[in-house]
Amino acid sequence: MSGIALDKLLNTRLQQRQAQFLYRQRKIVQGVADRQSYQLANRTLINFCSNDYLGLAHHPKVIKAFQDAVNQYGVGSGAAHLISGHSIEHHALEEALAEYVGYPRALLFSTGYMANQGVINALLDRSDAIFGDRLNHASLIDAALLSKAPLYRYKHNDLSDLARQVVRSDARYRMIVTDAVFSMDGDLASISQLAEYAKKTHSWLMIDDAHGLGVLAKGQGSLVYWQVSAQDVPIYMATLGKALGVFGAFVAGSEALIETLIQDARSYIYTTALPPAIAAALRCSLQIVQQEQDRHTHLQTLIDYFCRAAKQLELPVMPSLTPIQPILIGDSAKTTMISEQLLQKGLWVSAIRPPTVPKNTARLRITLSATHTIEQIDYLLDCLQQVIVA
Ligand SMILES: *Cc1c(COP(=O)(O)O)cnc(C)c1O
C-alpha cells in the first residue's frame, strides 16, 4: 500500500471516531502556576483531572532532591539495571519502598504499564490462567493478553462470578489480579475477601495499588486499609507517578519473587533504568507522604465535603470514597460537551469515554487533590450543577 492509500484509510477511520465523539486530543500545558492551576492556551484552569493526589509533583523539597541528584548523577542512568544502570539511589529507594509497604523486597520498573507486563509474563505460562476483574486497568489486560496464559474476566467486584470461573479451570497455577482502587470508578476491590478466597483455592493474588498507595490509610495503601498481611497478597504492585508525584512503579514481594523478576521480567531487563534523580526525588516524596499528615487530612476533608454536597445536589456521582469521583453521564457526545462547558468556566475535568470505560458509561472523571481548596470545590460543584442538573 502506498503512503497515500494508507493515509486515505487512516483518515476514514479517524473521521469515524470523530463522528462518534470518541476522537482523542491532547491539551498542551504551558505551565503550572501555584497549587493546582494549570495554564493552557493562555488561560488558567483549575485542574480536576490529575493523579497528583497529594500535590507532591510540585513540592519544593521533592524538586530540590531531584535537582541535587541531577547535579550528582547527571540526567540519565545510561543503561539497563542489569548492565550499569542500577545506582545506589535506585537501590535505596527499593529498600525504602519495601519497608514502607511491608514486604521483604521491592523492584523498580520504569512505568506501571511495564511492571504489570513484567510480572504477569515472568510468572505465567500457557498451562496457567489469569482471572481479572472486568474493570481492571488496561495495562493488566494487555499484560494478560501478551502472556500465553488465558485471561478470564469476572464481573466487577463479583466474587461468586470469580469462583464460578475458577472452579471450571484446570490450570496448573492460577493468578487472580485486580486494581485495588479502580482507576476510572474510584471504588475499591474487597482485598480481604479476595485474599481469603485466593488462599482457599491456592491461587496467587496480585494487586495493583496505583491509586491506593499514598492515598488510602494515610498513604500506606490498600493492605493497611483492609488490614491484610503481605503474605496473603504475594504480589503487590504500585505506581510512583500518581500520589507520589514523580514517575515509575514497583513490585513488592518475597525475596524469591523479586529475584525471579530480575531473571525473567523482560520489561525490567530490556529497558533503560529510570534516571537516578527520579529515584532520589521519590525517596524524598515517600518521606513527605509519611511526615506531612496534614495533606491526608485535608484531602479526606475535601472528599467528604464533595461527596456530601454532590449527593445533596443530586449529581450522578458513583459510589467512591477515594479522590477519584466520577460523574456518570453515559453518552459520549454529551460528556464531551459538558467537559467543554466546564473548560469555558475555568475547570479542567476530563471526559472519559469508551474504550477506556464500557460502552454507554462515558463519564467526567473528577480527581481531588490535597492542593485544592474548599472554595475551589464549591466553585466546581456550582458549575457542575449549572451544566448537568440545569
Ligand atoms: C496509571 C495506572 C497504571 C500505569 O502506571 P504508569 O506508571 O502510568 O504506566 C497501572 N495500573 C493502574 C491501575 C493505573 O491507574
The ligand as an SDF file (V2000), in Angstrom:
LIG
                    3D

 15 15  0  0  0  0  0  0  0  0999 V2000
   -1.8010    4.5390   35.9040 C   0  0  0  0  0  0  0  0  0  0  0  0
   -2.0090    3.0970   36.1420 C   0  0  0  0  0  0  0  0  0  0  0  0
   -1.0820    2.1500   35.6930 C   0  0  0  0  0  0  0  0  0  0  0  0
    0.0690    2.5150   34.8210 C   0  0  0  0  0  0  0  0  0  0  0  0
    1.0620    3.1660   35.5120 O   0  0  0  0  0  0  0  0  0  0  0  0
    2.0830    4.1050   34.7240 P   0  0  0  0  0  0  0  0  0  0  0  0
    3.2210    4.2710   35.6570 O   0  0  0  0  0  0  0  0  0  0  0  0
    1.3630    5.3620   34.4280 O   0  0  0  0  0  0  0  0  0  0  0  0
    2.4630    3.3510   33.4780 O   0  0  0  0  0  0  0  0  0  0  0  0
   -1.2900    0.8350   36.0530 C   0  0  0  0  0  0  0  0  0  0  0  0
   -2.3630    0.4560   36.7630 N   0  0  0  0  0  0  0  0  0  0  0  0
   -3.2920    1.3320   37.1800 C   0  0  0  0  0  0  0  0  0  0  0  0
   -4.4660    0.8590   37.9670 C   0  0  0  0  0  0  0  0  0  0  0  0
   -3.1450    2.6830   36.8630 C   0  0  0  0  0  0  0  0  0  0  0  0
   -4.0790    3.5510   37.2290 O   0  0  0  0  0  0  0  0  0  0  0  0
  1  2  1  0
  2  3  1  0
  2 14  2  0
  3  4  1  0
  3 10  2  0
  4  5  1  0
  5  6  1  0
  6  7  2  0
  6  8  1  0
  6  9  1  0
 10 11  1  0
 11 12  2  0
 12 13  1  0
 12 14  1  0
 14 15  1  0
M  END
$$$$
